[in-house]
Amino acid sequence: MRNLALRVVLIIGLTVSLVGCSPTFNWRTLRLDSVGAQALMPCKPSYSSREVPLLDSQSNVLLHMQACDVGETTFAVSWLNVPAEQNIQTAMSRWLSATLASAGIKGKVHPMDWSVAGTDFAKRYAGHGERHDGNTLAVAIAIAQRGSSLVQLGVYGGKPEARETEEFLQGLRW
């Protein structure tokens, strides 16, 4: 009987320690109303928005972002509408460059095809950056365009979960 009690305690202890070490994914759908899209998030995000210069210092656009962390990985969804007088391709390129620079990516970025139904353009990028503390940062970025709307998904972490990263990136719907 004592052996059985010890086994039960060990099993419970092992189970609790494994659950405590595993990141928790709690998937939810976000509506990106100003661009008419929706995205899938693996955790409850925080929202922020701010005016940012996109192509010139004279005109700003409202950039929306929702982000959350699961373990040591950050998942982020950002979106904006490009004004009609600005070139969408140039805006997309500059936004991607700013994101890569912010993630500390100095080396080669690997572009990959990405299919999102209803978009005019969609592409994924992967690379390695550097955290502010000097540690390596794995980065997966996807950007999609429909009309004058842009949506960018980003996964930033030391060792992001491949399956969850893929689910997140495939969760964009227009």
C-alpha positions as CSV (number, residue, x, y, z in Angstrom):
1,M,0.0,0.0,0.0
2,R,2.9,2.3,0.8
3,N,4.5,1.6,-2.6
4,L,1.2,2.5,-4.3
5,A,0.9,5.8,-2.4
6,L,4.5,6.6,-3.3
7,R,3.9,5.8,-7.0
8,V,0.7,8.0,-7.0
9,V,2.7,10.9,-5.5
10,L,5.5,10.5,-8.0
11,I,3.1,10.3,-11.0
12,I,1.2,13.4,-9.8
13,G,4.5,15.3,-9.2
14,L,5.8,14.3,-12.6
15,T,2.5,15.4,-14.3
16,V,2.5,18.7,-12.5
17,S,6.1,19.4,-13.5
18,L,5.5,18.5,-17.1
19,V,2.4,20.7,-17.3
20,G,4.3,23.6,-15.6
21,C,7.1,23.4,-18.2
22,S,4.8,23.2,-21.3
23,P,3.6,26.4,-22.9
24,T,-0.2,26.7,-22.9
25,F,-1.9,27.5,-26.2
26,N,-5.4,28.9,-25.9
27,W,-6.5,29.6,-29.5
28,R,-8.9,32.4,-30.4
29,T,-10.0,34.3,-33.5
30,L,-9.3,38.0,-33.8
31,R,-11.3,40.3,-36.0
32,L,-9.2,42.9,-37.8
33,D,-12.2,45.1,-38.6
34,S,-10.4,48.0,-40.3
35,V,-9.0,45.6,-43.0
36,G,-11.8,43.1,-43.1
37,A,-9.7,40.1,-42.1
38,Q,-9.4,37.7,-39.1
39,A,-6.4,36.0,-37.6
40,L,-5.9,33.1,-35.2
41,M,-4.0,33.8,-32.0
42,P,-2.6,31.2,-29.6
43,C,-3.2,33.3,-26.5
44,K,-5.1,36.3,-25.2
45,P,-3.4,39.3,-26.9
46,S,-2.8,42.9,-25.8
47,Y,-3.9,45.5,-28.2
48,S,-2.1,48.8,-29.1
49,S,-2.2,51.2,-32.0
50,R,-0.2,54.3,-33.0
51,E,0.4,56.6,-35.9
52,V,3.6,55.7,-37.8
53,P,5.3,57.1,-40.9
54,L,5.1,54.6,-43.7
55,L,6.6,56.2,-46.8
56,D,7.4,59.8,-45.8
57,S,7.6,61.8,-42.7
58,Q,4.7,64.0,-43.8
59,S,1.9,61.4,-43.7
60,N,1.3,58.8,-41.0
61,V,-0.9,55.7,-41.0
62,L,-2.6,54.1,-38.0
63,L,-0.8,50.8,-37.2
64,H,-2.8,48.3,-35.1
65,M,-1.1,45.5,-33.3
66,Q,-2.2,42.6,-31.1
67,A,0.5,40.4,-29.5
68,C,0.9,37.8,-26.8
69,D,3.5,35.4,-25.4
70,V,3.4,31.7,-25.0
71,G,6.4,30.6,-23.1
72,E,9.4,32.4,-24.6
73,T,7.7,33.0,-28.0
74,T,5.8,36.2,-29.0
75,F,3.0,36.0,-31.5
76,A,2.0,39.3,-33.1
77,V,-0.6,40.4,-35.7
78,S,-0.3,43.9,-37.1
79,W,-2.4,45.6,-39.7
80,L,-2.8,48.9,-41.5
81,N,-4.4,50.6,-44.5
82,V,-2.2,52.3,-47.0
83,P,-3.5,55.7,-48.2
84,A,-4.4,55.8,-51.9
85,E,-1.7,58.3,-52.7
86,Q,1.0,55.9,-51.5
87,N,2.5,53.0,-53.4
88,I,1.4,49.7,-51.8
89,Q,4.5,47.7,-52.9
90,T,6.9,50.3,-51.5
91,A,4.9,50.5,-48.3
92,M,5.0,46.7,-47.9
93,S,8.7,46.6,-48.6
94,R,9.5,49.4,-46.1
95,W,7.3,47.8,-43.4
96,L,9.0,44.5,-43.8
97,S,12.4,46.1,-43.7
98,A,11.5,48.0,-40.5
99,T,10.2,44.7,-38.9
100,L,13.4,42.8,-39.8
101,A,15.6,45.6,-38.5
102,S,13.6,45.7,-35.3
103,A,14.1,41.9,-34.8
104,G,17.9,42.4,-35.2
105,I,18.1,40.4,-38.4
106,K,21.3,41.3,-40.1
107,G,21.8,38.2,-42.3
108,K,19.9,36.6,-45.1
109,V,16.2,36.3,-44.9
110,H,14.6,33.3,-46.6
111,P,11.4,34.2,-48.6
112,M,8.8,31.4,-49.0
113,D,5.5,31.2,-50.9
114,W,2.5,31.6,-48.7
115,S,-1.1,31.1,-49.8
116,V,-3.9,33.2,-48.3
117,A,-7.3,33.0,-50.0
118,G,-8.6,36.4,-51.2
119,T,-5.3,38.2,-51.2
120,D,-3.5,40.1,-53.9
121,F,0.0,39.2,-52.5
122,A,1.2,36.9,-49.7
123,K,4.8,35.9,-48.7
124,R,6.5,34.4,-45.7
125,Y,10.0,35.1,-44.5
126,A,12.3,33.3,-42.0
127,G,15.5,34.3,-40.4
128,H,17.5,34.7,-37.2
129,G,17.9,37.9,-35.3
130,E,19.2,38.9,-32.0
131,R,17.4,39.7,-28.8
132,H,18.3,42.7,-26.8
133,D,20.2,40.5,-24.4
134,G,22.3,39.1,-27.3
135,N,20.6,35.7,-27.5
136,T,19.5,34.3,-30.9
137,L,16.0,35.0,-32.0
138,A,14.2,32.8,-34.5
139,V,11.9,34.9,-36.6
140,A,9.0,34.0,-38.9
141,I,7.2,36.8,-40.6
142,A,4.3,36.7,-43.1
143,I,2.8,39.7,-44.9
144,A,-0.4,39.7,-46.9
145,Q,-2.0,42.4,-49.0
146,R,-5.5,42.8,-50.2
147,G,-6.3,46.1,-52.0
148,S,-4.9,48.9,-49.8
149,S,-4.8,46.7,-46.7
150,L,-1.7,45.0,-45.2
151,V,-1.6,42.4,-42.5
152,Q,1.7,41.2,-41.0
153,L,2.0,38.1,-38.7
154,G,5.2,37.6,-36.7
155,V,6.5,34.8,-34.5
156,Y,9.6,35.7,-32.4
157,G,11.3,33.3,-30.0
158,G,14.3,31.2,-29.1
159,K,12.8,28.0,-30.2
160,P,9.2,28.5,-31.4
161,E,7.0,25.4,-31.6
162,A,6.9,24.5,-35.3
163,R,3.3,23.2,-35.3
164,E,1.9,26.2,-33.5
165,T,3.8,28.6,-35.6
166,E,2.3,27.0,-38.7
167,E,-1.2,27.0,-37.3
168,F,-0.8,30.7,-36.4
169,L,0.5,31.7,-39.9
170,Q,-2.2,29.7,-41.6
171,G,-4.9,31.3,-39.4
172,L,-5.2,34.5,-41.5
173,R,-8.5,34.7,-43.3
174,W,-9.9,37.4,-45.6
